[in-house]
């Protein structure tokens, strides 16, 4: 049996394979510190995930726990996480909290934190030392690479036959906050040197080649180069798919208001050149315009992988869109263990923090989230055989409301067209969305929420289109299982309420 891998399927679409079968990660990321204690996981996390129709979970492991003494490794926290995931029947995407987490060096071992001479910090232009170890510190990068390779070797030795661990994230939200770049002595020397070959047609120093973007391009090269050393060392021991995630570049946009040097969209060209061991750069999405971010990251050379996204009710709509429209590999709301809690008990960042980081406060309102997300994940699982057949063809169309001024969409199929009208945005409800399969002979299988749909004749045809048969039901092993046949009042219009629903529709024209 092969270990998990990513390759293009028969439609030319990058796809994750687990046990040699396509696998879409219906996932959720747990809070940062949850996996540090197996008892806490058993009492407060795993019970909250049951019933969500997940097939995987994203959880961190911590360098400070794994190498508390330099050169001596303790894998007990890794082993307990893997054994618990197996018990729950879930695959694991592991976050390596090593040198960098959220633009700081939070999870490095104490022996490294104390030795600021050997493992030197990044500096601001005024000489202020930062809490972030510089990516130009070869000693620190080498230690991280050694620890990560030890982790990967251990996972191979304990999990290669089970394939519980399917993907690794290397570091977390890399970059420098509060400065445009590193001004340490090593960084100053490197910044004055010529830009490495292969990332620009121009030659010269960073400033000469990149102008106003020189600082960010410089940091992107050195962070990505460091991640490549770490990831490649780990993959030499056990070549699981690896990716890096990005804190988005967003308002107020100025250098240092988001982590400088991370794999934001503008810097993908540098990250691809410097870190070929990574298969994707995944966005962490808490902004209101989630669909726009998905569109911008789901491009050639970067399959869509969402390790973190808002966990309010709209997550259900975005899950369907990421899967069916963008051919995503993973969809994962953050703080997934909280969606089953009473919304009043959900821990939210202070308002001043959300304002400073431009986080939409509604992203943490979990009212209704559990039921909506569980239903979306259930439907994704049911339609998967059909999706695999039609993905990449004109017989599959998927859509979601992109913003307040997006009122609907118009999609064309071979025999009929479809006009979609999104419902107005409602608090704690999914957004208008849909997945439509054209099965032939006027038959369509539709998954929809918060919208209405009207079939129309193709342009130039003097015909009227009406519904011949409308059925509720489900898919089992790719075969339609009929439930109610709707007619009379229930067939007067094709409407979908906030709970995602699946129907089979047969239309005709006259």
LINHUJO-V71274 format. One line per field, one symbol per residue. ss: DSSP state (h for helix, s for strand, l for the rest). phi: phi as a letter, one per 30 degrees, with the letter a starting at -180 (. if undefined). A space follows every 50 residues. Layout:
ss = ???
phi = ???
//
This chain:
ss = llllsssslllllsssssllssllsssssllllhhhlhhhhhhhhhhhhl lllllssssssshhhhllsllslllhhhhhhhhhhhhhllssssssssss sllslllllhhhhhllllllssslllllsssssllllhhhhhhhhhhhhh hhhhhhhhhlllllsssssssslllsllllllllhhhhhhhllsllllll llllshhhhhhhhhhhhhhhhhhhhhhhhhhhhhhhhlllssssssslll lllllllllsllllhhhhhhhhhhlllssssssssllllhhhhhhhhlsl lsllssssslllllhhhhhhhhhhlllllssssslhhhllllhhhlllll hhhhhhllllhhhhllllhhhhhhhhhhhhhhhhhhhhhhlllllsssss lllllllssssslllsssssssllllllllllssssssssllsssssssl ssssssslllllllssssssssssssllsssssssslhhhhllsssllll sssssssssl
phi = .ddeacadddcicebdcbhibebcddbacddecdddbeddedcbcedddd jcidcabcbdbbedddbdceibcbcdddddddddddedicdccccddcdb bhibcdcddeddedcdddcdddbdddiddcdcdddddddddddddddddd dddddddcbdddhddcabcciahdkcciadadcdeddddddddddedjca ddbkdedddchdcddddddddddddddddddddddddaddebbbcbddda ecidejdbddjdddedceddddddbddccaccdccbddcedddeddcdbe ibedbcdbaecdddeddddddeddcchdcabaddiddcdddeedcddcde edddddchcdeddcdceieedddedddddedddeeddddceicdcbbbaa dcadccclbbbccdcbcbcccddedbdhbddeaabbcccjhicbcbcbah abbbdbddejcdbccbddabbdlbcbhicdcdcdccaiedcdbcbbddde bcbcbccbba
//
